Amino acid sequence: MEYWKDSSVVTLLFVALLLLVARQLHRAIPAVRALAVPPVLVAGLAGLMLGEGMLGVLPLDADLLELVVYHSLPVVFIAMGLRRNRDAKPRPAPSGEGILQRIRSAVSAIPPEVRSCGLAIPIIAMVQGIIGLVLVLVWNATVGTLHPGVGIMVPLGFSQGPGQALALGKAWEGMGMEEGAQIGLAMATLGYAFCAVFGVVFFHLARKLGWDDAVLGGLPVAAKGEKSKQEVSDSSSEMELFTVQLSIVGTVYLAVWGILTMASGAIADPQKAGTIYGFHFLIALLLAMLIRAGANRTPWANFTDDRLMGRVAGIAVDVGAVCAIAAVRPDRLGDVLTPVLVLAIVAVATTVLVCIWLARRVFPDRPLSHALVLFGAMTGTLPTGLALLRLTDPDLEGPAARNMVAGVSLSVVFAAPVLLVLLPHPVAGWPGTFPLSTWETVGGLSAYVCFLVFLWWLVGPLKFLQPLWSPWPKSDETAGS
């Protein structure tokens, strides 16, 4: 009996049950299947409603669910980073010596789609922050007192996920933001819920209007059921090959743990050392990409199997997405529920409109897939974005998954000033510096968004396709230059 005293095993078994039930509902009920809601999102929302934070029917350990979410993200990055990029196209050498040409040459090594993901992520997050802070200003001027941190929870809960929202919300409780941790979790919960609702509605609308990847170009990487041509040659069975792929991912993750341990040990400040572990997914991605780049120059370039690595990533996405949604505890909101709902609804509507408007203008190849994964990531986490992507790319074989994974790493470079300087500014001086500090942050975010959009247009591939009001322009013949 002592082996069952720990709630971890029971929690994981219930996660498995939720996944299985959601899958069977999707397969057995035509109405559910017609809605095209990803089964993992159904399973996650069921776990949220039946968990201890709401109905209390299932004994789900929230700490364990958060632990699974923490470790599933780097597994996705490692599996995707070790796959070979078969969509890369040779780029002509730039001609001329002008400044613009030199800038374009300096970034030409980064694929255009990765650049787009890396710039879209911080831009959308900052737009969400602007919306959140402006609504806080309006609320304080017309309704009552609302801490500016509630508005900042929009980009944190939507684009950074429950972990970051929980951590900063808890820290800001000492700066006057009551129930900051729960507000962060609530915003993340609404992000997940709206991700499923708006994401699926967008998917159906896109298919009805003909905004499909099959129509706009881009064929599947491999026919469904076709085995990868570089599949590892081995006399053992597929299960054994899958075990090998799992072992490779586990070994790389073990190396990531070693790097984290050494890096944190070299920092004297315990608080700063602890933050190193929050960047584990970036270290995992960089290490996987280095290993892949090195292997490509050796006779052992095929040491991984792309198809099976896609399955490893798929498992991590499914389990991570369910645990991320079920881990949220929206059971202590109080009077702040109404403003949180208003903020979430306005922000998610803006996010989906921005993702649709950008899709054809920055992703000429498979714009629908890229728009889905971008919207999912900017309303939840990368695993929820990949879960939405499986509506158009069930096996995550297309370029959108790899581009998004690599783009997340690039986005940190552009998002760091926002996370470290701009967003905490109105909270630090509350209430003495309100509303001036909040307006200053709105201005700073707006200026930075304009700068990044200009940079995006400068280095490509952003094109202001005409007409600008069109959410899905048909060609780039009238693009701005």
Beta strands, then each sheet from edge to edge (+ up, - down):
end
